[in-house]
C-alpha cells in the first residue's frame, strides 16, 4: 500500500502564492506518474497538474497553466505544486495522486490514478 500525505494548504489573498507538498511512503516502488487534482464544494474532482517519474514531462489544466508548477524530488519521495497568482476560483481541496501504470504514460483523469491522499484545503480570498 502507498500512503500520500499533503501539506501546505491555507488561506491566502488573491494574487498570493502557496506551495503544496505531497510525501509518499509505504510500497512506493513502481510508482510512476504523480498528479494533483482539486475539488470544490458541489463540483467534481478535476485535474490540475501531473508529472512523469523522471520529471521531464509535465501537464497542466488550461486554468492553471502559466501560474502553477509541478515538480518532484524522487530522493525525498515528494511531489510539489507551486501555485502563484492565485485566484478565488482556485479555492478547493487539493489532492495528491499516484499511478502505478508501467511505462511513461502520464494520466490526466481521476480514474487513471491508484492512490490518493486525504487532501489539503486552499482558500483564496478576494
Helices and strands as residue ranges (DSSP letters): E 2-7, E 10-13, E 18-26, E 34-39, E 46-51, E 58-60, E 68-73, E 78-83, G 88-90, E 92-98, G 110-112, E 115-116, E 120-125
